[in-house]
Amino acid sequence: MKILYLVRSEGGDTLDAFIREHRKEHEVTVLRIGEVQDYDGLIDQVFAADKVISW
């Protein structure tokens, strides 16, 4: 399963724990929203992911 995390700020230990667990069995991509400059690419990644988690 492809999981995309959209993160606005540092998530801390809780977010890190979620990502670590998901990476054990899934393909995980983490995008920092403030650093995204290619919004067309972002939309493509959202539609390509099986699950999108915003934090």
PyMOL commands that set and color helices and strands:
alter all, ss='L'
color gray80, all
select helices_A, chain A and resi 12-25+33-35+39-48
alter helices_A, ss='H'
color red, helices_A
select strands_A, chain A and resi 2-7+27-32+51-54
alter strands_A, ss='S'
color yellow, strands_A
deselect
rebuild
show_as cartoon
